[in-house]
Amino acid sequence: MWSDIAVGYGIFILEILTILLVVAGIIAMIFAFKQRQPASYGELKITDLSKEYADISKKLQQFHLTEDELKQAEKEEKKAEKAKANAEKAKRKKGETAKREHKPTLYVLNFKGDIQASATAALREEITAVLSVANPETDEVLLRLESPGGLVHGYGLAASQLARLKQAGIKLTAAVDKVAASGGYMMACVADKIVAAPFAIIGSVGVVAQVPNIHRLLKKHDVDVDVMTAGEFKRTVTIFGENTEKGKQKFQQELEETHDLFKQFVAQNRPHLDVEKIATGEHWFGQSALALGLIDEIATSDDVILQAIKEKSVLELQFKQKKSLIQKLGKQVEESSENLLLKWMSESKRMFF
């Protein structure tokens, strides 16, 4: 009896496993098929902020109306829409083409920076889109910028993308609600105008590099690491090898040269600044930054948008890159690692650029 139950149970388990293997096989085939399909690079999402703000305002206004007032307002709105539709219909009958009125436009871009300035790829596409349609005489760009800085070459490229707007004669405003430090401030400098919230962190015009060295630990345990190079300064400092005084001096020289380039860039884009005074690596909060000339006005990005809505069409552009499942998983691992690094730096009170 027990043997029959065991055999029956074994057969049941095999059937379940067979079904699971078939399902897994089908899923694998679908996934492999999708991976072979040519993927779109990405798409540009456009949000009409003017309409969103108008809808919010309308809802709030309606909240204060009585039921009769609300019905009357709805009737007047429908009447106005009907009159507009009839006018357009009459124009079409006369053979006239209804041209959509082109209001001056404020294009809103967002840049949230990480250590590698990886948002630059999307920024490039957004700026290219703006340049293809914007009118330098009437249209402007608002960059909502948030970045503590990162790799020099990454933020150098991001700043160069913003410079394309300046070369095209399109006015650029950078709005800093939280932080634009180091590489983030390098980007902000390109703008014709910088606004910042009262407690936004601004500045940190400096360069820093941290290179751990475990040579003495390895030597203590009789572990040799041979660092072979062609060229005297191909490797100035290393993690595993012994760092010479000459190598350290050369590395320091390279940091100074990079700092000089940073200062020249700031001076070129904000000539009224006393660069030597602010290029100490320090950062300042909004009000102090205004006094030093690092920014031009105390305001948030919301203030700029609400002011622009009164006379401009405000459109937010966001370029979304399409990624495969593997890329998404890799990005999550990368972000988790970066968050751990930032947490460690915060707890140990170390600055990072």
C-alpha positions in Angstrom: 0.0 0.0 0.0 2.7 2.5 1.0 4.7 1.6 -2.0 1.8 2.4 -4.3 1.3 5.8 -2.6 5.0 6.6 -3.0 5.0 5.6 -6.7 1.9 7.7 -7.3 3.4 10.7 -5.4 6.6 10.3 -7.4 4.7 10.3 -10.7 2.8 13.5 -9.6 6.1 15.2 -8.8 7.5 14.3 -12.2 4.4 15.7 -13.9 4.7 19.0 -12.1 8.4 19.2 -12.9 7.7 18.4 -16.6 5.1 21.2 -16.7 7.5 23.7 -15.0 10.3 22.8 -17.5 8.0 23.3 -20.5 6.8 26.7 -19.1 10.4 27.7 -18.4 11.4 26.6 -21.9 8.6 28.7 -23.5 9.6 31.8 -21.4 13.3 31.3 -22.4 12.3 31.1 -26.1 10.2 34.3 -25.8 13.0 36.1 -24.0 15.6 35.0 -26.6 13.3 36.1 -29.4 12.8 39.5 -27.9 16.6 39.9 -27.4 17.1 39.3 -31.1 14.6 42.0 -32.1 16.2 45.4 -33.0 15.6 47.6 -30.0 14.7 51.3 -30.3 17.3 53.6 -28.9 14.9 55.6 -26.9 12.0 58.0 -27.1 11.4 61.7 -26.2 8.6 62.3 -23.7 7.0 65.7 -23.9 4.9 67.0 -21.0 2.8 70.2 -21.3 3.5 71.8 -17.9 1.3 74.8 -18.8 -1.7 72.5 -19.2 -0.9 70.6 -16.0 -0.6 73.7 -13.9 -3.8 75.1 -15.5 -5.7 71.9 -14.7 -4.5 72.0 -11.0 -5.6 75.7 -10.8 -8.9 74.9 -12.3 -9.6 72.1 -9.9 -8.8 74.3 -6.9 -11.0 77.1 -8.2 -13.9 74.7 -8.7 -13.5 73.4 -5.2 -14.7 76.8 -3.9 -17.7 77.1 -6.2 -21.2 76.1 -5.2 -23.1 73.5 -7.2 -25.0 76.1 -9.2 -21.9 78.1 -9.9 -20.1 75.0 -11.0 -22.8 74.1 -13.4 -22.8 77.7 -14.8 -19.1 77.6 -15.3 -19.3 74.2 -17.1 -22.0 75.7 -19.4 -19.9 78.7 -20.2 -16.8 76.5 -20.9 -18.8 74.3 -23.3 -20.2 77.4 -25.0 -16.7 78.8 -25.5 -15.4 75.5 -26.9 -18.4 75.2 -29.3 -17.8 78.8 -30.6 -14.1 78.0 -31.1 -15.0 74.8 -33.1 -17.5 76.7 -35.2 -15.0 79.4 -36.0 -12.4 76.8 -37.1 -15.1 75.0 -39.2 -16.0 78.3 -40.9 -12.3 78.9 -41.8 -12.0 75.4 -43.3 -15.1 76.0 -45.5 -13.5 79.2 -46.8 -10.4 77.2 -47.7 -8.4 78.7 -45.0 -6.0 76.5 -43.1 -6.1 77.0 -39.3 -2.7 77.7 -38.1 -1.8 76.8 -34.6 -0.6 79.9 -32.7 3.1 79.4 -31.7 3.6 81.0 -28.3 7.1 81.6 -27.0 8.2 78.4 -25.4 10.2 77.5 -22.3 11.7 74.1 -22.6 12.4 72.4 -19.2 15.2 69.9 -19.0 16.2 67.8 -15.9 19.7 66.7 -15.0 20.2 64.5 -11.9 23.9 63.8 -11.8 25.8 60.8 -10.5 29.5 60.2 -10.2 29.9 59.3 -13.9 27.5 62.0 -15.2 25.6 59.2 -16.9 22.5 61.5 -17.5 24.6 63.3 -20.2 23.5 60.8 -22.8 19.8 61.8 -22.3 20.7 65.5 -22.1 22.4 65.3 -25.5 19.2 64.0 -27.1 17.1 66.6 -25.4 19.3 69.5 -26.4 19.4 68.2 -30.0 15.6 68.1 -30.1 15.4 71.7 -28.7 17.9 73.0 -31.2 15.9 71.5 -34.1 12.8 73.6 -33.3 13.6 76.5 -30.9 13.5 80.1 -32.0 16.4 82.0 -30.4 14.4 85.2 -30.4 11.5 83.9 -28.4 12.3 80.5 -26.8 14.4 79.7 -23.7 15.6 76.6 -21.8 15.4 75.9 -18.1 17.7 73.3 -16.7 16.7 71.9 -13.4 20.1 70.8 -12.1 21.0 68.6 -9.2 24.5 67.2 -8.9 27.3 67.0 -6.3 29.9 66.5 -9.1 31.9 63.5 -10.2 34.4 62.5 -12.9 36.0 65.5 -14.6 35.7 64.2 -18.2 32.0 63.2 -17.6 31.0 66.6 -16.4 33.2 68.3 -19.0 31.1 66.7 -21.7 27.8 67.6 -19.9 28.9 71.2 -19.8 29.9 71.1 -23.5 26.3 69.8 -24.3 24.9 72.9 -22.6 27.3 75.1 -24.5 25.6 74.0 -27.7 22.5 76.1 -26.6 24.7 79.2 -26.0 26.3 78.8 -29.4 22.8 78.7 -31.0 21.9 81.9 -29.2 19.2 80.2 -27.0 19.0 81.7 -23.5 19.7 79.1 -20.8 18.7 79.4 -17.1 20.1 76.9 -14.6 17.9 76.3 -11.5 19.5 74.6 -8.5 17.0 73.4 -5.9 19.4 71.3 -3.8 23.0 71.1 -5.0 25.3 72.1 -7.9 28.8 71.5 -6.6 32.1 70.9 -8.4 31.1 69.3 -11.7 27.5 70.3 -11.1 28.6 74.0 -10.8 30.8 73.6 -13.9 27.5 72.8 -15.8 25.6 75.7 -14.1 28.4 78.2 -15.1 27.4 77.7 -18.8 24.0 79.2 -18.2 23.2 82.8 -18.9 21.5 83.0 -15.5 21.8 80.8 -12.3 19.0 80.7 -9.7 19.2 78.7 -6.5 17.0 77.9 -3.5 18.1 79.6 -0.2 19.7 76.5 1.2 21.0 75.0 -2.1 24.7 74.0 -2.0 26.8 75.9 -4.5 30.4 76.0 -5.5 33.1 73.5 -4.5 35.4 74.7 -7.3 38.2 72.2 -6.7 39.6 68.8 -7.6 40.2 65.8 -5.3 41.5 62.3 -5.8 41.8 59.5 -3.3 44.0 56.5 -4.0 44.2 53.8 -1.4 47.6 52.0 -1.2 48.1 48.6 0.4 51.7 48.1 -0.6 53.0 47.9 3.0 50.3 45.3 3.9 51.3 43.1 0.9 55.0 43.5 1.8 54.3 42.4 5.4 52.8 39.2 4.0 55.6 38.7 1.5 53.4 39.5 -1.5 55.2 41.1 -4.5 53.3 43.2 -7.0 55.3 44.2 -10.1 54.0 47.3 -11.9 55.6 47.6 -15.3 55.2 50.6 -17.5 56.6 52.2 -20.7 57.0 55.9 -20.0 58.2 57.5 -16.9 54.8 58.8 -15.7 52.5 56.2 -17.3 51.5 55.3 -13.7 52.2 58.0 -11.2 50.5 56.4 -8.2 49.2 52.8 -7.8 47.0 50.8 -5.3 49.3 47.8 -5.0 52.8 49.0 -5.8 55.1 51.4 -3.9 54.4 55.0 -4.6 57.5 57.1 -5.0 57.8 60.7 -3.9 58.4 61.7 -7.6 55.2 59.9 -8.6 53.2 61.7 -6.0 54.5 65.1 -7.0 53.6 64.4 -10.6 50.1 63.3 -9.6 49.7 66.5 -7.6 50.9 68.5 -10.6 48.2 66.8 -12.7 45.6 67.8 -10.1 46.8 71.4 -10.1 46.6 71.5 -13.9 43.0 70.2 -13.8 42.1 72.7 -11.2 43.5 75.5 -13.3 41.4 74.4 -16.3 38.3 74.4 -14.0 39.1 77.9 -12.8 39.6 79.1 -16.4 36.3 77.6 -17.4 34.5 79.4 -14.5 36.2 82.7 -15.3 35.3 82.4 -19.0 31.6 81.8 -18.3 31.2 84.1 -15.3 33.8 86.9 -15.8 32.5 89.1 -13.0 33.6 86.4 -10.4 36.7 86.7 -8.3 37.8 83.2 -9.2 40.7 83.0 -6.8 38.4 83.8 -3.9 35.8 81.1 -4.7 38.1 78.4 -6.2 39.2 77.0 -2.8 37.1 73.9 -2.9 34.6 75.4 -0.5 30.9 75.4 -1.0 28.3 78.0 0.1 24.5 78.1 0.6 22.2 80.1 -1.6 22.3 83.5 0.1 26.1 83.5 0.5 26.6 82.2 -3.0 24.5 85.2 -4.2 26.7 87.7 -2.3 29.8 86.1 -3.9 28.3 86.2 -7.4 28.2 82.5 -7.8 24.5 82.7 -8.6 22.3 85.5 -9.9 19.0 85.1 -8.0 17.4 83.3 -5.1 14.5 81.3 -6.5 13.4 77.7 -7.0 12.7 76.1 -10.3 9.0 76.2 -9.5 9.2 80.0 -9.2 10.8 80.2 -12.7 8.2 77.9 -14.2 5.2 79.7 -12.7 6.5 83.0 -13.9 7.1 81.7 -17.4 3.6 80.2 -17.6 2.1 83.7 -17.6 3.5 84.4 -21.0 5.0 81.3 -22.4 4.2 77.7 -23.3 6.1 75.5 -20.9 7.1 72.0 -22.1 9.2 69.5 -20.2 11.4 67.2 -22.3 12.6 63.8 -21.0 14.5 61.4 -23.2 14.0 57.8 -22.0 16.5 55.2 -23.1 15.1 51.8 -23.7 17.1 49.1 -21.9 17.1 45.3 -22.0 16.4 43.3 -18.9 20.1 42.6 -18.5 20.9 46.3 -18.7 18.2 47.1 -16.2 19.6 44.5 -13.7 23.1 45.8 -14.3 22.0 49.4 -13.7 20.4 48.4 -10.4 23.6 46.7 -9.2 25.6 49.8 -10.2 23.2 52.2 -8.4 23.3 50.0 -5.3 27.1 50.0 -5.3 27.1 53.8 -5.8 24.7 54.3 -3.0 26.9 52.3 -0.7 29.9 54.4 -1.7 28.1 57.6 -1.1 26.8 56.4 2.3 30.4 55.5 3.3 31.7 58.9 2.2 28.9 60.6 4.1 29.6 58.7 7.3 33.3 59.2 7.1 32.8 62.9 6.3 34.9 62.8 3.1 34.4 64.9 0.1 34.4 63.2 -3.3 34.7 64.7 -6.8 
